[in-house]
Amino acid sequence: MEALGARRRTSTALKKLRRFIRAAEKRGDLDCRGRAVLGYLEGRRVMELAAETGVTRGSVNRWLQWYEALGIEGLLTAIPPGAAPKLTEEQRDELTAVVESGPLTTPVKL
């Protein structure tokens, strides 16, 4: 467990991590970062966790680094930086419906 210091392995830190995982599961969040970190703290190997979660070993190591540096905050998924979307929510829904309806058999003017 050399990737994580003693302060991230205390019983209080483990309780917070388990609460974080339960809250994510209640939200339907499929993010596996918390479970991977907990698995590591329980003695599982990074390669095993990477294979189980379908990510690279580097991703699991990065999650461990983020958790070591920031605690639970380091595992939260942030909104990526960048320009605001050009389409409104309604336009995105309409575009999704068009794409999901499949190919058209007759040409349509847009």
N, C-alpha and C positions, 0 to 999 in steps of 0.2 A: 504494500500500500504506500509505496514511496511517492506516488503522484499527488497524494493529498496529505496535508499536514494534520497534526493532532487536533487543531481547533475545528476541523471539518469532520472529525470522527467521534465527537462527543455524543453522548446520549441525546442531548438537546438538539444538536445539529441533525442527528438521524431522525428524531421526531419531526422536525421541521421538513425534512426531505420527504418523509412518508406522507405528511399532510399535503405537501405540494403535489405529490403523485396522485393522491386520492382526489384532490380538487381538480386536477387535470382530467382524470378519468370521468368525474361527474360532468365536466363540461363537454365530454366527448373528444377531448384533445388527444390525438394519436401520437403526439410528440413523445419519443422514447428517451429523451435526455435524462430525466430524473430517474427512470428505471435503470438505465445503464450506469449512472453514478452510484446508485444504491447497490446494484450488482457488484460493482467494483469494490465498494466498501465491505461487502459481504464475502469478499475473497475470490471473486470470479476474475478471469483473465480478460484483458482488453480485446484480444483476438476473438474470444468466445462471444463477448458482448457485441462486437461488431458484426459477426456472422448472424447472430440472433436477431439483431435489429435491422440488418440489411444496409449497413453503412460501412464506410472504411474505418480502419483502425485509427487513422488520423482524426476522423470525426469524433470518435469516442475520446481520444486523448485531448482534443480541443475542448470537449464538454467538461472533462476533468479539470483542465486548466481554468476554464471559466468559473467552475464551481469553487475551485481553490481560491481564486482571486476575489470573487464577488458573492459567493454563497448562492442561495436560491435565485437571486436576481440574475446571476450569470447564466441560468438555464432558461430564462424566459425568452420566448420568441419575440423579437422586436420587429417593428414595421420597418422594412428596408427604406433607406433614404432615396430620394428621387423626386421627380416632378409629379404633380398631382395627376390623377387619371384624366384623360381628355373626354372619356365617355361618362355620361351620367349612369346611375344605377339602372334606370329604366332602359337606357340604350344598351347596356351590357346584357340585361335580361333578354331584350329583343334579339340581340346578336347571338346569344346562346341558343335561343329557340330556333333561329334560322340554321345555325350550324348543326344542331341536333336533329333537325328534320331531315337531313340527308340531302343528296343531290336532287336538283330540280330536273324535270323532264322537258319543260318548255322554258325558253329564255324569259327572264323577267328584267324589266328596267328598274334600276335602283335610283 
